[in-house]
């Protein structure tokens, strides 16, 4: 009994749990090759990202005075172009909405071609039922 408790304590140690999660053997040759090749590529791409950021900041520093000088021309031009683009996009959206609505109505009418008289008969029956029950209610109230 004491031996079973000792074995349970041995199995529940944190180091045993960590060892069971980790692989039994070291990394494979393909994993090492992947790390060796991808590490320099990642470093080069990181350097290029930094150079791009630096170039963008330098370009913005140079262009900012030009934007300030030409702002009376650029701002209205940007607003005009923005409104024109918005108008074209809105026009297209309304056109697509209209076409899809017409298509839906046409399909609905095709499906309803044979069932309209049946639906009219059903509606007439419902109206007659409602008027009949309303007449019965009003006659019972008049009597009471």
N, C-alpha and C positions, 0 to 999 in steps of 0.2 A: 504494500500500500504506500509506504513512504517512497518506494522507487517510482511508482506511477506519478506521484506529486512532483518528484524531482524531474521526471521526464516532461511533464506539462510545463513546469517552470522553464526548463531549457528551451522548449519549443516557443514559448511566448515572449522571448527576449526581443527587444527592438532590433538588435543586430541581425537576428535570424530572419526577421520580417524583411529588412532591407536587403539581405542576401538573396531572399527568395524572389524579390522584384528585379534585381540586377541580373544581367545575363551571366551565365556560368563561364563563358569564355570571353576573351577580349574582342575588340572590333575586327571585322574582317578586312581583307586587303582592299576590297572595293569601297568600303566605308572610308578607309584611310586615304585612298586615292581621291575620293570625292571631296574630302575635307581639304586635301592638299591642293586640288585644282580650284575649288570654289573660294577658298580664302583669299587668294590674290585677286580673283575676279571681283569679289565683293569689295575689296579694298580699292581697286581701280575705279569701280563704279561710284563708291563713296567719294573719292577724290574728284571725279567728274561732276558729281552733284554739288560739291563745295565750290568748284570753279564756276559752274553755272550760276549758283547763287551770288557769288562775287561779281560776275559779269552783269547780272541783272541789276544788282545794287549800283554798280558804276554807271550803267546805262540810264537808270532812273535818275541818278544824281545829275548826269549831263542833260537829260531831256526835260527835267522839271522846269528850269527857267524858260525853255522854249514853250512848254505848255502854258505857263503863266503869261508869256508875251502874246501868244496866239489864242488865248482862251476866249476873247470876244468873237472869234471866228469859229473855233472848234466846238464850243458848247452848243451854239444853235445848230451847227451841222450835225453833231451827234444826236441832238434831240430830234431833228428832222428825220435822220436816217432811222433812229429808233422807232419813231411813230410810223414811218412807212413800213418797216419790217413787221411791226405789231399789226398794222392794218392788213397786210398780205396774209399773215398767219391767221388772223381772226376771220378774214374772208374765206380762206380755205377750210377752216373749222366749221363755219356756218354752212358752206357748200356740202361738206361731207355729212353734216347733221341732216341737211335737207334731203340729200340723196338716200341716206339710210332710213329716214322717216317715210319717204315715198315708197321705198322698197318694202318696208314693213307693212304699210297700208295695202300695197298691191298683194303681198302674200296673204294678209289677213282676209282680203276680199276673195281671193281664190279659194281659201279654205272654207269660207262662209257661204259659198255659192249655193250649195244644196241644203243648208241647215237654217237659212233665214226664215222660211215659212214655219218650220217646226218651232223655232224660238218665238215667233209672233203668236202662234197658237198657245204656247206655254205662258207667255206674258198676258194674253187675253184671259186665260183661265185664272191666273193669279189675281188680276184686277177684278174679275167677277167674284172670286172668293172673298177678297177684301171688302168689296161693296156689300156682299151678302152679310158678312159678319158685322160690318158697320151698321147696316140696316137693322140687324137683330139687336145690336146694342142700343141703338137709338129707340127702337120700339119698346124694349124692356125698360128704358129710363122714362119714357113717356107714360108707361103704365104705372110705374112706381111713383 
